[in-house]
Structure formats: structure tokens, C-alpha cells
Amino acid sequence: MNAAKSFRTGAELSLVCVPVKGLELVNSTSWSLGRVNTAEEILTHVMSPSWLVNQDVSYSFSGVTAGVGMKYRSRMYMDLTNFYSLEGAVRFNAFVRWSIRGFTLGFRLNNIFNQRSFSNGMLGAEGPLYFIDAPRNFFVDVAWEF
């Protein structure tokens, strides 16, 4: 497809708020508008969601930090005709970290509600093919600062 005109524009906002000692609210929001103007119609850029939102809330006390987070991605199109798309997705995650004398032990639980969603896709000979996001999973990490 040849496009006579194409453009992208957008805005990003990042906020960190500490309303009381130990409590931290972090937000990162991105909005983008990408369009391809053809002779027949106006289309949206491929694999370009209009909205991305990351929100985290954490609380720290006595060397322990615990928090939850939310990640949102709006719908995005998989092909130049904007016929096939990946629906928007929301993910919730949680974590806890314990730090003492230069050592940190952490636990992270991703996709708490085990939501099935797709992170990417492409068109194959038989139609759309989807890349599935990871189901509920967890990580344990240990760090030592010296």
C-alpha cells in the first residue's frame, strides 16, 4: 500500500507522588495518534496502540516494600487495512521486597488474575496468528550491594 501522507503525534505524562511517608504512587501514561492517509481512507498505523498506562502503588516500612501495579494497552491493528486487531489488555502485578544490610530478597507475581491476552500478531496464510502473553508467573530475586 502506498500512502501519500502519514503522521504520528502524541503525548506522555509521568507522575510520582508521595502523599505520606512510605506510600508512593507512580503513573506513566502515553497517548499516540498515528494515521496513514490513502486515496480511499484514513487508517491507523500497524501495532500502534493509542493508549499505554502503567500505574503502581507501593508502601515501604521497616525495610519491606510491597506494591501492586496495573498495565493497560488499548487496541492495536495488525494489518494495513485495519481489519485485524489485537484487543486492549489489562494486567495486574504485585511485588514484595525485603532489604537488610545490603541484601534484598524480592518476590514478584505477574498477571495475578491469569488474564489471557495477546501481545503481538501477524497475518499468516490461514489468517491472523497471535503471540500469547505469559500466563500467571512469578520471580524470586536476590541482590547484594557491596
N, C-alpha and C positions, 0 to 999 in steps of 0.2 A: 504494500500500500504506500503510495507516495502522498505525503502530506505537504500542502502548500504552507501551512502555518502550524506551529506547535509552541506551547509555552508552559512553564512551570512557575508557580509562585507559592508562597506560604509564610507561616509564622511559627515560632517556637516560644514557649514560655517555661521557665524553670523556677520553681519556688522552694525554699527551705524555710520552715517555720518552727521555732522552738517556743511554744506558748508557756510552758513551765519547765523547770529544770528536769532533764531526763527524757522528756517527750519531744520527739522530732517528727514532723510531717514534711514529706518530700513529694513534690509533684513535678512531672515533666510532661508537657502536652505539646504536640505538633499537629499543625493543620497544613495541608498542602492542596493545591489545586493545579492539576496538570491536564491540559487539553490538547487534542490534535484536531485541527480544523481541516476537513477534507472538502471536496466539492459538494458532497451529498449531505454530510452530517458533522456534528461535533462529538468527538469521542474522548474518553478518559485514558490516560497513559496506562500501559500494562503494568501490573504488580505494584501499583502506587496507591496505597490506602489514603483516604482523605484525612483520617484521624489516627493518631497514636497517643495513648495516655498511659503513663506509669505513675502509680500512686503508692507510697509507702508510709506506714505509721510504725514507729518503734519507740520503745521505752527502755531506758538504761537505769540500772540501780545496782549498787554493790558489785560491780564487775560483770554483771549479767545484762545482756541486751536481748530483747525479744521483739519481734515485729511481724507484721503481715503486709502483703503487697498485692496490688491488682495491676494487671496489664491488659489493655484493650487495643484492638486493631479493628478498624472498620473494613467494610467490604472492599475487595480489590479485584480487578478484572484480569483474566488470564490470556485474553487474545485481543488482537487489534480491532475486532468488530464489537467488543464489549458484550458478547453473547454469553460467554462462560465466565463465572466469577467464583471467588472464594468468599464465603460469608464472613462477617465480622466475628471476632472471637474475644472472649474474656477469660483470663487465667488468674487464679488466686494462689499465692505462695505464702509460706511462713518460715521464720527462722528464729533460732536462739543461739547466742554466743556467750561463752563464759571465759573471762580473761583474768589471769593472775600471774604475777611475776614474769612477764614476758611470754607466757604461754597462752594460747587461745584455742579453745575447743568449740567447734561450731556444728550445728545441725540445720539443714535446710530441707523443707518439704515443698516440692514444686507440684503445681496442678492439684491442689488439695482436693477438689471435687471431681477429679478424674474426667474433666470435660474433653470430649473428642473434638478436635479441630484440625484444620489444615493450614500449614504454614506456607506452602508453595504449590505450584501446579504447572502443568504444561499440556499441550494437546498432542495426543498420540494418534495413530492410525485408526483406532477404535473410538476415539473421543477423548474427553479430559482424563488426565492422570493426576492424582493428588498425593502430596507428601504429608503424611500424618504427623502431627506434633506428638511429642513424648507423652505417654500416659503419666499418672501419678508416679513420682520418683523422689528419691532423697539423696542427699550428700552429707557426709560427715567429713570435716576437715580439722586438721591440727596445724597450728602455726607456732613458730618460736622466733621471737625477735631478740637479737643479741647485739 
